[in-house]
Amino acid sequence: MRPHDFKKGDLVWWTMESGKPLPFENGVLFLGIVTRVSDTREGVEVYWFNNNLFKVINCEGLMKVTAEKNI
């Protein structure tokens, strides 16, 4: 069982565990999409649209993008 609720295809902000989205450049926020999910650990692979990179990251540093404004 996974200790988080992230799924493949979820849009996420990178928060670095600050509770709010992290700015990238010129105030644009880090936005990514979950591409893989670990079934045994708390990590997911995210493709970051800002810098075109894939990164495996701990789920505690992520926040799902919602219809409401997260900021």
N, C-alpha and C positions, 0 to 999 in steps of 0.2 A: 504494500500500500504506500502511495506517495504522501509525504507530509505537506503537500502544497496543492493548490487547485489550478495550476497553469496547464494549458493544453496546447498542442501544436496548432499554430495559426493565431494565437492570442497576440494582440498588439500590446506592447509594454513600454513603459518609461523606465529609464535607469535612474535609481534614486541614491545609490551608494548608502543605503539604509538611513537616509536623512528624512524620509517620510514625504518628500516632495520631488518632482522631476528635476533632474540635473541638467543645467544648460551646457550646450556643446560650444558653438561659436555664434557670436552676435545675438545671444539670447535664445537661439533656436534650441529646443530641448532634444535630448537623446531619445529617439524613437526607434523601436525595433519590433521584430516579429519572431515569436518562438518557432524554431524549426525542428527541435528534438527535445524530448522530455525523458529524464531518467526515471525508471520505475523504482529504483532502490535508494536513490540519493535525493538531495534537495537542489540539484542543479538542473539547468536547462541550457540548450544552445540557442542563442539569439542572433539573428542577422540584423545589424544596425544600419539603418538607412542613411544616417549622417555620414558615415565613413566607409560604407560598403564592406564591413568586416563581419565575420562570424566569431562569436565569443561564447565560451561556456561560462556561465555565471551562476552564483548562488541565488536562490529565489528570494532571499531576504533583501537583496539589493534591487528588486524589481517591483513595479506597481502596474497593474492592469490599466489600460486605457479604457475609460468608460464614457458613456454618453454625456455625463455631467462633466463640467470643467474640474480637473483635478488640482488646479493651482489655487 
